[in-house]
């Protein structure tokens, strides 16, 4: 399904990421939590089943994110006195 660049209140996706695609894998989809988004995910699930014969499992989760839990910033230190660091 193609990404719709217009912002709507009926549900949009921001993007997706495939992980572990070698044998099985997971697709993470990020978007608004709405009825329209859920309907679109179910449509993708049915299209996948029609194409492959396999019905993928859907897990829905949400998190308050970094606003609640904070984040970790990792900085690389450069050691100028020794080139082995």
C-alpha positions as CSV (number, residue, x, y, z in Angstrom):
1,X,0.0,0.0,0.0
2,X,1.3,3.4,-0.9
3,X,2.0,6.1,1.7
4,X,-0.4,9.0,1.6
5,X,1.5,12.2,2.1
6,X,-1.6,14.2,3.2
7,X,-2.3,14.4,6.9
8,X,-5.8,13.1,7.6
9,X,-7.7,12.3,10.8
10,X,-8.8,8.9,9.5
11,X,-5.4,7.2,10.1
12,X,-2.1,7.4,8.4
13,X,1.2,5.5,8.5
14,X,4.5,7.2,9.0
15,X,6.6,4.3,7.8
16,X,7.6,0.7,8.2
17,X,10.7,-1.4,8.9
18,X,11.4,-5.0,8.0
19,X,13.5,-6.9,10.5
20,X,14.8,-10.5,10.4
21,X,13.7,-11.0,6.8
22,X,15.9,-14.1,6.2
23,X,13.4,-16.7,7.4
24,X,10.2,-15.2,8.7
25,X,10.7,-11.7,9.9
26,X,8.7,-8.9,11.3
27,X,7.4,-5.7,9.8
28,X,7.0,-2.8,12.2
29,X,4.4,-0.2,11.1
30,X,4.3,3.2,12.8
31,X,1.1,5.3,12.4
32,X,-1.9,6.8,14.1
33,X,-3.8,4.5,16.4
34,X,-7.3,4.7,14.7
35,X,-10.0,2.5,13.3
36,X,-8.8,3.5,9.7
37,X,-5.3,2.4,10.4
38,X,-6.5,-0.9,11.9
39,X,-8.6,-1.5,8.8
40,X,-5.6,-0.8,6.5
41,X,-3.5,-3.3,8.5
42,X,-6.2,-6.0,8.1
43,X,-6.4,-5.3,4.4
44,X,-2.6,-5.7,4.1
45,X,-2.8,-9.0,6.1
46,X,-5.5,-10.3,3.7
47,X,-3.5,-9.3,0.6
48,X,-0.5,-11.1,2.0
49,X,-2.6,-14.3,2.6
50,X,-4.0,-14.1,-0.9
51,X,-0.5,-13.8,-2.4
52,X,1.3,-16.4,-0.2
53,X,-1.3,-18.6,1.4
54,X,0.0,-17.6,4.9
55,X,-1.9,-15.5,7.3
56,X,0.5,-13.3,9.2
57,X,0.0,-12.6,12.9
58,X,-0.7,-9.0,14.0
59,X,0.5,-7.6,17.3
60,X,-0.8,-4.2,18.3
61,X,1.2,-2.2,20.9
62,X,1.6,1.3,22.0
63,X,4.0,3.2,24.2
64,X,4.2,6.6,25.7
65,X,7.7,6.7,24.2
66,X,10.8,8.8,25.1
67,X,8.6,11.5,26.5
68,X,7.8,9.3,29.5
69,X,10.9,7.1,29.7
70,X,13.6,9.4,28.5
71,X,16.4,8.5,26.1
72,X,20.1,7.6,26.1
73,X,22.5,9.7,24.1
74,X,25.7,7.9,23.1
75,X,28.7,10.0,22.1
76,X,31.9,8.8,20.7
77,X,35.0,10.0,22.5
78,X,38.1,10.8,20.5
79,X,41.5,10.2,22.2
80,X,44.1,12.4,20.6
81,X,47.0,11.2,22.7
82,X,46.9,7.5,21.6
83,X,45.9,6.3,18.1
84,X,44.9,2.8,19.5
85,X,41.7,4.1,21.1
